[in-house]
Amino acid sequence: MFNTSQNDKMVEVLSGPERRRRRTPQEKIAIIQ
């Protein structure tokens, strides 16, 4: 389990800023799970 801030950074690195902006918070949560 990671902290929300850590997950956010990991998602940003993996997906990139552009995809991160595209995706909604709900989609990010779904991807993390």
Residue frames relative to the residue before (quaternion, step in Angstrom):
aa qw qx qy qz dx dy dz
M 1.0000 0.0000 0.0000 0.0000 0.00 0.00 0.00
F 0.1738 -0.7893 0.5836 0.0780 3.55 -0.97 0.89
N 0.5643 -0.5554 0.4726 0.3869 3.53 -1.29 0.30
T 0.6365 -0.5325 0.3799 0.4088 3.57 -1.20 0.47
S 0.6552 0.5136 -0.3241 0.4492 3.57 0.92 -0.86
Q 0.6456 0.5094 -0.3292 0.4640 3.60 0.95 -0.79
N 0.6513 0.5072 -0.3195 0.4653 3.58 0.89 -0.90
D 0.6313 0.5397 -0.3356 0.4445 3.56 0.95 -0.87
K 0.6696 0.4870 -0.3062 0.4698 3.57 0.93 -0.88
M 0.6444 0.5217 -0.3281 0.4527 3.59 0.94 -0.84
V 0.6502 0.5075 -0.3144 0.4699 3.57 0.95 -0.88
E 0.6403 0.5281 -0.3284 0.4509 3.56 1.00 -0.82
V 0.6705 0.4894 -0.3029 0.4682 3.58 0.95 -0.84
L 0.7038 0.4698 -0.2804 0.4531 3.59 0.88 -0.93
S 0.7685 0.3692 -0.1915 0.4863 3.56 0.79 -1.04
G 0.4058 -0.6927 0.5005 0.3239 3.57 1.02 -0.72
P 0.6531 -0.5484 0.3547 0.3833 3.58 -1.15 0.60
E 0.6484 0.5379 -0.3381 0.4195 3.60 0.93 -0.83
R 0.6938 0.4517 -0.2862 0.4823 3.57 0.81 -0.96
R 0.6134 0.5590 -0.3580 0.4278 3.56 1.03 -0.77
R 0.6618 0.4914 -0.3129 0.4719 3.59 0.99 -0.79
R 0.6203 0.5555 -0.3446 0.4335 3.56 1.05 -0.77
R 0.7318 0.4475 -0.2490 0.4497 3.53 0.78 -1.06
T 0.4150 -0.6862 0.5419 0.2514 3.54 -1.14 0.72
P 0.6776 -0.4864 0.3437 0.4314 3.61 -1.18 0.41
Q 0.6326 0.5310 -0.3443 0.4465 3.61 0.97 -0.76
E 0.6600 0.4979 -0.3159 0.4655 3.58 0.94 -0.84
K 0.6221 0.5331 -0.3486 0.4553 3.59 1.00 -0.77
I 0.6484 0.5101 -0.3260 0.4616 3.57 0.93 -0.87
A 0.6441 0.5223 -0.3250 0.4547 3.58 0.95 -0.85
I 0.6507 0.5138 -0.3187 0.4595 3.59 0.97 -0.84
I 0.6474 0.5177 -0.3239 0.4559 3.58 0.95 -0.88
Q 0.6832 0.4601 -0.2934 0.4852 3.57 0.94 -0.82
